[in-house]
Amino acid sequence: MHTSDSNQRPFYRDQIAAKDLVSFSIVIEETDLLILADRNLQEEAEKAVLTYRQQLETYISTFPEFASTLKPLPFQTDAPPLIREMLKAARLAQVGPMASVAGALAEQVGRDLLEHTPQVIVENGGDIFLTVSQDITVGIYAGSSPLSNKLAVKIPSSITPIGVCTSSGTVGHSLSFGRADAVTVIAHSTALADATATALGNRVKGAADIEQDLDAVQHIEGIAGALIIVEDHFGAWGDIEIVPT
């Protein structure tokens, strides 16, 4: 367990613009979170991360398929809160539950921290849970696309808490079967935003797929909006405002 300073943080963390919030990082094994809040909540955040990591590790030790399947699993009402969120998101997006793990963890930690601060942003591998008192923009990094760092999603404070999650078939090490440079999804469930971004990212093989895949996301209950970038093309749907950076 250790903290890391802003000089070590991944490039995509510069996409989050939030004034007057204190920034700190939590790194515990594979978990690497950037957190912004009204005050430093290092101890509380570490406690939350350990709690939810234990939920995940214990569940996987009992149900190993949870960690490997690429398909939804049956919902279990007696599962821990983190696991229930992941199972529900996976069912709605039609992916394996681990496709939602980063978003689910960000939200669970963020909601715990809301007991100590009125504003919080938790970023986990490009997946973000946020509750803010002022409108905020989240920039979109899209790898080698000419649109990378040129577009941002404006998030009104009135719709928070909200999840903003981005998946890519060309950036990073996450498993993807598609070729989208960036798929960003907004939903009130950050686990669902994460799972859906993964699902859309798997479907998009080229710019010609943007329209039909934005149509498909409209049928997933709970999604507020989506943005897809492929090379120099992009499309958006839903309650989402795209602004230049």
C-alpha positions as CSV (number, residue, x, y, z in Angstrom):
1,M,0.0,0.0,0.0
2,H,1.4,3.4,-0.9
3,T,0.5,6.7,-2.4
4,S,1.8,8.3,-5.6
5,D,2.2,11.9,-6.5
6,S,0.8,13.7,-9.6
7,N,4.2,13.3,-11.5
8,Q,3.6,9.6,-11.6
9,R,0.0,9.5,-12.6
10,P,-1.1,8.1,-15.9
11,F,-1.6,10.5,-18.8
12,Y,-5.4,10.2,-18.9
13,R,-5.6,11.7,-15.4
14,D,-4.9,15.1,-16.8
15,Q,-8.3,14.9,-18.5
16,I,-10.1,15.6,-15.2
17,A,-10.5,19.4,-14.6
18,A,-11.7,20.2,-11.1
19,K,-10.9,23.4,-9.2
20,D,-10.6,23.7,-5.4
21,L,-10.4,20.0,-4.7
22,V,-7.6,18.1,-3.0
23,S,-6.0,15.4,-5.0
24,F,-4.4,12.2,-3.7
25,S,-3.8,8.7,-5.0
26,I,-4.4,5.2,-3.5
27,V,-2.4,2.3,-4.8
28,I,-3.1,-1.2,-3.4
29,E,-1.8,-4.1,-5.5
30,E,-3.6,-3.8,-8.9
31,T,-5.9,-1.0,-7.7
32,D,-4.7,2.5,-8.6
33,L,-7.1,5.3,-7.8
34,L,-6.9,9.1,-8.3
35,I,-9.3,10.7,-5.8
36,L,-10.3,14.4,-5.6
37,A,-12.3,15.6,-2.6
38,D,-12.8,18.7,-0.4
39,R,-10.1,17.4,1.9
40,N,-7.6,14.6,2.0
41,L,-9.3,11.4,2.9
42,Q,-6.4,9.1,2.5
43,E,-7.2,6.9,5.5
44,E,-10.9,6.6,4.7
45,A,-10.2,5.8,1.1
46,E,-7.6,3.1,1.9
47,K,-10.1,1.5,4.2
48,A,-12.8,1.5,1.6
49,V,-10.5,0.0,-1.1
50,L,-9.4,-2.8,1.2
51,T,-13.0,-3.6,2.0
52,Y,-14.1,-3.9,-1.6
53,R,-11.0,-5.7,-2.7
54,Q,-11.7,-8.2,0.0
55,Q,-15.3,-8.6,-1.2
56,L,-14.0,-9.3,-4.7
57,E,-11.2,-11.6,-3.8
58,T,-13.4,-13.7,-1.4
59,Y,-16.2,-14.0,-4.0
60,I,-13.8,-15.1,-6.8
61,S,-12.2,-17.7,-4.5
62,T,-15.6,-19.2,-4.1
63,F,-16.8,-18.6,-7.7
64,P,-13.7,-18.6,-10.0
65,E,-15.9,-18.3,-13.1
66,F,-16.7,-14.8,-12.0
67,A,-13.2,-13.7,-12.9
68,S,-12.9,-15.4,-16.3
69,T,-16.3,-15.5,-18.0
70,L,-17.1,-13.1,-20.8
71,K,-20.8,-13.6,-20.4
72,P,-23.3,-12.5,-17.7
73,L,-23.8,-14.7,-14.7
74,P,-27.0,-15.3,-12.7
75,F,-27.8,-12.5,-10.1
76,Q,-27.2,-13.5,-6.5
77,T,-29.2,-11.4,-4.0
78,D,-26.9,-12.6,-1.1
79,A,-23.7,-11.5,-2.8
80,P,-21.7,-8.5,-1.4
81,P,-22.7,-5.0,-2.6
82,L,-19.8,-4.7,-5.1
83,I,-20.6,-8.1,-6.6
84,R,-24.3,-7.3,-7.0
85,E,-23.5,-4.1,-8.9
86,M,-21.2,-6.0,-11.2
87,L,-23.6,-8.8,-11.8
88,K,-26.5,-6.4,-12.6
89,A,-24.3,-4.3,-14.9
90,A,-23.0,-7.4,-16.8
91,R,-26.6,-8.6,-17.4
92,L,-27.7,-5.3,-18.8
93,A,-24.7,-4.8,-21.0
94,Q,-24.4,-8.5,-21.9
95,V,-20.7,-8.9,-20.9
96,G,-18.8,-10.7,-18.2
97,P,-19.0,-9.1,-14.8
98,M,-15.3,-8.2,-14.7
99,A,-15.9,-5.8,-17.5
100,S,-17.5,-3.5,-14.9
101,V,-14.9,-3.9,-12.0
102,A,-13.1,-0.6,-12.4
103,G,-16.3,1.4,-12.5
104,A,-18.0,-0.6,-9.7
105,L,-15.0,-0.1,-7.4
106,A,-14.7,3.6,-8.2
107,E,-18.4,4.1,-7.3
108,Q,-18.4,2.0,-4.1
109,V,-15.3,3.8,-2.8
110,G,-16.7,7.2,-3.9
111,R,-20.1,6.6,-2.1
112,D,-18.2,5.7,1.1
113,L,-16.2,8.9,0.9
114,L,-19.4,11.0,0.5
115,E,-20.0,10.3,4.2
116,H,-17.0,12.6,4.8
117,T,-17.1,15.1,1.9
118,P,-19.8,16.8,-0.2
119,Q,-17.8,16.4,-3.4
120,V,-15.7,13.5,-4.6
121,I,-14.2,12.3,-7.9
122,V,-12.8,8.8,-8.0
123,E,-10.9,7.8,-11.2
124,N,-9.9,4.1,-11.7
125,G,-8.2,3.4,-15.0
126,G,-10.1,6.0,-16.9
127,D,-13.5,5.1,-15.3
128,I,-14.8,7.9,-13.1
129,F,-17.5,8.2,-10.4
130,L,-18.2,11.8,-9.5
131,T,-20.3,14.0,-7.3
132,V,-19.6,17.7,-7.7
133,S,-21.2,21.1,-6.8
134,Q,-20.1,22.8,-10.0
135,D,-20.3,21.8,-13.7
136,I,-17.2,19.9,-14.8
137,T,-15.7,18.7,-18.0
138,V,-14.0,15.4,-18.6
139,G,-11.6,15.3,-21.6
140,I,-11.5,12.3,-23.9
141,Y,-8.1,10.7,-24.7
142,A,-8.5,8.7,-27.9
143,G,-5.0,7.5,-28.6
144,S,-3.7,8.3,-32.2
145,S,-7.1,9.7,-33.3
146,P,-6.9,13.3,-34.5
147,L,-9.8,14.0,-32.1
148,S,-7.8,12.8,-29.1
149,N,-7.7,15.6,-26.4
150,K,-9.9,17.8,-28.7
151,L,-13.2,16.8,-27.2
152,A,-14.6,16.8,-23.7
153,V,-17.9,15.8,-22.1
154,K,-19.5,18.5,-20.0
155,I,-21.2,17.1,-16.8
156,P,-23.7,19.3,-15.1
157,S,-23.5,19.1,-11.3
158,S,-27.3,18.7,-11.2
159,I,-27.0,15.1,-12.7
160,T,-24.4,13.9,-10.2
161,P,-23.6,11.5,-8.7
162,I,-22.8,10.0,-12.1
163,G,-20.4,7.6,-13.8
164,V,-18.3,8.5,-16.8
165,C,-16.4,5.5,-18.2
166,T,-14.2,5.1,-21.3
167,S,-13.1,2.0,-23.1
168,S,-10.7,1.7,-26.1
169,G,-9.7,-1.0,-28.6
170,T,-6.5,0.8,-29.5
171,V,-5.3,2.3,-26.1
172,G,-4.2,0.5,-23.0
173,H,-4.1,-3.2,-22.0
174,S,-7.8,-3.9,-21.3
175,L,-9.3,-6.8,-23.3
176,S,-11.3,-5.5,-26.3
177,F,-12.4,-7.1,-29.5
178,G,-13.1,-3.8,-31.3
179,R,-11.2,-1.0,-32.9
180,A,-12.7,2.1,-31.4
181,D,-10.2,4.8,-30.3
182,A,-12.6,5.7,-27.5
183,V,-16.1,4.8,-26.3
184,T,-17.3,7.0,-23.4
185,V,-20.6,6.1,-21.6
186,I,-22.5,8.1,-19.0
187,A,-24.8,6.4,-16.5
188,H,-25.9,6.8,-12.9
189,S,-24.4,3.3,-12.2
190,T,-20.7,3.6,-12.8
191,A,-20.5,-0.2,-13.1
192,L,-23.1,-0.1,-15.9
193,A,-21.2,2.8,-17.6
194,D,-18.1,0.7,-17.5
195,A,-19.7,-2.5,-18.7
196,T,-21.5,-0.7,-21.5
197,A,-18.4,1.1,-22.7
198,T,-16.7,-2.3,-22.9
199,A,-19.7,-3.9,-24.7
200,L,-19.7,-1.0,-27.3
201,G,-16.0,-1.1,-27.6
202,N,-16.2,-4.8,-28.5
203,R,-18.7,-4.1,-31.2
204,V,-17.1,-1.2,-33.0
205,K,-14.8,-2.4,-35.8
206,G,-14.7,0.8,-37.8
207,A,-16.3,4.2,-38.3
208,A,-19.1,2.6,-40.3
209,D,-20.3,0.9,-37.0
210,I,-20.7,4.1,-35.0
211,E,-24.4,4.8,-35.9
212,Q,-25.7,1.3,-35.4
213,D,-23.8,0.9,-32.1
214,L,-25.1,4.2,-30.8
215,D,-28.6,2.9,-31.7
216,A,-27.9,-0.3,-29.7
217,V,-26.9,1.5,-26.6
218,Q,-30.3,3.3,-26.5
219,H,-31.9,0.0,-25.6
220,I,-29.8,-0.5,-22.5
221,E,-31.8,0.6,-19.5
222,G,-30.0,3.2,-17.3
223,I,-27.7,4.7,-19.9
224,A,-27.8,8.5,-20.1
225,G,-25.5,9.1,-23.1
226,A,-22.6,7.7,-25.1
227,L,-19.8,9.0,-27.4
228,I,-17.8,6.9,-29.9
229,I,-14.6,8.0,-31.6
230,V,-13.0,6.1,-34.4
231,E,-10.0,7.8,-36.1
232,D,-11.3,11.1,-37.3
233,H,-15.0,10.2,-37.0
234,F,-17.2,10.5,-33.9
235,G,-20.9,10.2,-32.9
236,A,-22.9,10.8,-29.8
237,W,-26.3,10.0,-28.4
238,G,-28.3,10.9,-25.3
239,D,-28.2,13.5,-22.6
240,I,-24.5,14.3,-23.3
241,E,-22.9,17.7,-24.2
242,I,-19.7,17.5,-26.2
243,V,-17.5,20.6,-26.0
244,P,-14.1,21.4,-27.5
245,T,-11.1,21.4,-25.2
